[in-house]
Amino acid sequence: MDATMDGATIPRSPSSSVGDYLKAIWESAEGGAASTKDVAERLSVNPASVTNMFARLRGMGLVEYERYRGASLTEEGLSEALRLVRRHRLIETFLLDHLGYSWEEVHEEAEKLEHAVSDRFTERLAELLGHPDHDPHGDPIPSADLSLAPEDLRPLGESAVGERVRVCRVSEDAGVLAHLGERGLVPGEELRVQEVRVLDGVVTVEDKDGVFHTLGPALAASIFVEPVGYGMG
């Protein structure tokens, strides 16, 4: 997105509301089109406001949008979304590692700060942090060229009984994070799946200290894991 000054074209970042919508579309779409309902729920706005913004973003060349079929990001829209995602996740990491924030606090704070800093600041921050590839919740951080490495994760509840798994990513919901953090169920932790109840979705896991944790279906669905074998070796 550019502006013209004295005949020269200079880059201009989108407004904070436009950026929030682009991120919400990216987070909701999963490779397809984001529905009005999904984006409205994610941003806590009414569907009519989303419809109006979709039309505005289409006019800016940031999304492809057809009424009742949702919105998908154009190449330019995707770049803007990933630029903000990179900034947000680096800020989260900085807040946790250097300013003493808890992991359930960093998301909301980063939402406010991501629109107040420049790309130059973002890259200085990445250098200070040692160019991390994941944020405190296990979400991948887009690289400087805005690429994302593919991941093959699954919800904890889809694991097999007896399987050993590593926690890789968790929901950013503050209540969920506080609960999981108290129990040490954080990215990097290895668990052994003891029980997966098909009837009600409850999952029981054992951590490396031999402590058992029983998780309801909502909590189990908020933890994404990768398999690392069987047993607790």
C-alpha positions in Angstrom: 0.0 0.0 0.0 1.6 3.2 -1.1 1.3 7.0 -0.9 2.7 9.6 -3.3 4.7 12.6 -2.2 6.4 15.0 -4.6 6.2 12.5 -7.3 7.8 9.7 -5.3 6.0 6.6 -4.0 6.6 5.7 -0.4 5.2 2.7 1.4 2.3 3.2 3.8 1.0 0.7 6.3 -2.7 -0.1 6.5 -4.8 1.3 9.3 -5.0 -0.8 12.5 -8.6 -1.8 11.7 -7.6 -3.0 8.2 -4.7 -4.9 9.6 -6.9 -6.6 12.2 -9.3 -7.7 9.5 -6.6 -9.1 7.3 -5.2 -11.1 10.3 -8.7 -12.3 11.2 -9.3 -13.5 7.6 -5.9 -15.3 7.5 -6.6 -17.0 10.8 -10.1 -18.0 9.9 -9.6 -19.0 6.3 -7.2 -22.0 6.6 -6.3 -21.8 2.9 -9.9 -21.0 1.7 -12.4 -18.2 2.2 -13.2 -16.7 5.6 -16.9 -16.4 6.3 -18.5 -13.2 7.6 -19.6 -15.1 10.7 -16.2 -16.4 11.6 -14.5 -13.0 11.2 -17.3 -11.3 13.2 -16.9 -13.7 16.0 -13.1 -13.4 16.0 -13.2 -9.6 16.1 -16.4 -9.3 18.3 -18.2 -7.1 15.8 -21.5 -7.4 14.0 -21.8 -9.3 10.7 -22.9 -6.1 8.9 -19.7 -4.4 9.8 -17.7 -7.3 8.4 -19.6 -7.3 5.2 -18.9 -3.6 4.7 -15.2 -4.0 5.5 -14.9 -7.0 3.1 -16.2 -4.7 0.3 -13.7 -2.0 1.4 -10.8 -4.4 1.4 -11.8 -5.7 -2.0 -11.7 -2.1 -3.3 -8.2 -1.8 -1.8 -7.0 -4.9 -3.6 -6.4 -6.8 -0.4 -9.1 -9.5 -0.7 -11.2 -11.3 -3.2 -14.8 -11.1 -1.9 -18.1 -12.3 -3.2 -21.2 -11.9 -1.0 -22.3 -15.1 0.8 -19.0 -16.8 -0.2 -16.6 -15.1 2.1 -13.3 -13.3 1.6 -9.9 -14.7 0.7 -6.6 -12.7 0.8 -4.9 -11.5 -2.4 -1.1 -11.8 -2.6 -0.8 -8.2 -1.3 -3.4 -8.9 1.5 -1.5 -12.1 2.5 1.8 -10.2 2.8 0.2 -7.5 5.0 -1.4 -10.2 7.2 1.8 -12.1 7.6 3.8 -8.9 8.3 1.4 -8.2 11.2 1.5 -11.8 12.4 5.3 -11.8 12.5 5.3 -8.5 14.4 2.7 -9.7 16.9 4.4 -13.0 17.7 7.8 -11.4 18.1 6.3 -8.8 20.5 4.7 -11.7 22.5 8.1 -13.4 22.7 9.8 -10.2 23.9 7.2 -9.5 26.5 7.5 -12.9 28.0 11.3 -13.2 27.8 12.4 -9.7 28.7 9.6 -7.8 30.5 8.2 -10.4 32.9 4.8 -10.9 31.4 3.0 -14.2 31.9 2.1 -16.2 28.8 -1.6 -15.6 29.3 -1.0 -11.8 29.2 1.2 -11.4 26.1 -1.4 -11.8 23.4 -3.7 -8.9 24.5 -0.7 -6.6 25.0 0.8 -7.5 21.6 -2.5 -6.8 20.0 -2.1 -3.2 21.1 1.6 -2.8 20.3 1.7 -4.4 16.9 0.2 -1.3 15.2 2.5 1.1 17.0 5.9 -0.1 15.9 7.6 -0.1 12.5 9.0 -2.8 10.3 12.5 -1.6 11.3 11.7 -2.0 15.0 10.3 -5.5 14.2 13.6 -6.6 12.6 15.7 -5.1 15.4 13.5 -7.1 17.8 13.9 -10.3 15.9 17.7 -9.8 16.0 17.6 -9.1 19.8 15.6 -12.3 20.4 17.9 -14.5 18.2 15.4 -14.9 15.4 13.0 -17.2 17.1 10.8 -19.4 14.9 7.9 -19.9 17.4 6.1 -17.6 19.9 5.4 -18.5 23.5 2.2 -20.4 22.6 4.0 -22.5 20.0 2.6 -20.6 17.0 5.2 -20.3 14.1 6.6 -16.9 13.5 6.8 -16.0 9.8 10.4 -15.4 8.7 11.7 -12.1 7.5 10.6 -12.9 3.9 7.1 -13.7 5.3 7.3 -17.4 4.6 6.0 -20.0 7.1 7.4 -23.5 7.4 4.7 -26.2 7.1 3.6 -28.0 10.2 1.9 -31.3 10.7 0.2 -31.0 14.1 -3.0 -32.5 15.5 -5.3 -31.9 18.5 -4.3 -33.9 21.5 -7.7 -35.8 21.4 -6.8 -37.4 18.1 -3.8 -39.2 19.7 -3.8 -43.0 20.3 -3.7 -44.5 23.8 -0.1 -45.3 24.8 1.3 -42.8 22.3 4.0 -40.4 23.5 3.4 -36.8 22.2 5.1 -33.4 22.4 3.0 -30.3 23.0 3.8 -27.9 20.2 1.1 -25.3 20.3 -1.8 -24.2 22.6 -4.7 -21.9 22.3 -4.1 -18.2 23.1 -7.2 -18.0 25.3 -6.1 -16.5 28.6 -8.1 -18.8 30.8 -6.9 -21.9 29.0 -3.3 -20.7 29.2 -3.5 -20.0 32.9 -4.9 -23.5 33.5 -2.3 -25.3 31.3 0.6 -23.2 32.6 -0.2 -24.1 36.2 0.0 -27.8 35.2 3.2 -27.5 33.1 1.3 -28.4 29.9 3.3 -26.1 27.7 5.1 -26.3 24.3 8.0 -28.7 24.5 6.5 -30.8 27.2 6.3 -34.5 26.4 3.2 -36.5 27.5 2.0 -40.1 27.4 -1.6 -40.5 26.4 -3.3 -42.8 29.0 -6.9 -42.6 27.9 -9.1 -41.1 25.1 -12.7 -41.4 25.9 -14.8 -41.5 22.7 -18.0 -40.9 24.5 -17.3 -37.5 26.0 -13.9 -36.5 24.5 -12.1 -36.5 27.8 -8.3 -37.2 27.5 -6.0 -38.3 30.3 -2.2 -37.8 29.9 0.8 -38.5 32.1 3.7 -36.0 32.2 7.4 -36.7 32.7 7.1 -36.6 36.5 4.4 -39.3 36.5 1.6 -36.8 37.2 -1.8 -37.6 35.5 -3.9 -34.8 34.0 -7.5 -35.3 33.0 -8.6 -32.8 30.3 -12.1 -32.1 29.1 -12.8 -32.0 25.4 -12.4 -28.2 25.1 -9.0 -28.2 26.8 -7.8 -31.2 24.8 -8.9 -29.5 21.6 -6.8 -26.4 22.6 -3.5 -28.5 22.7 -1.8 -29.4 19.4 0.8 -32.1 19.5 3.2 -34.1 17.4 4.0 -37.8 18.0 7.4 -38.8 19.4 6.8 -42.6 19.9 5.4 -44.8 22.6 6.2 -45.1 26.3 7.9 -42.5 28.4 11.5 -43.2 27.3 
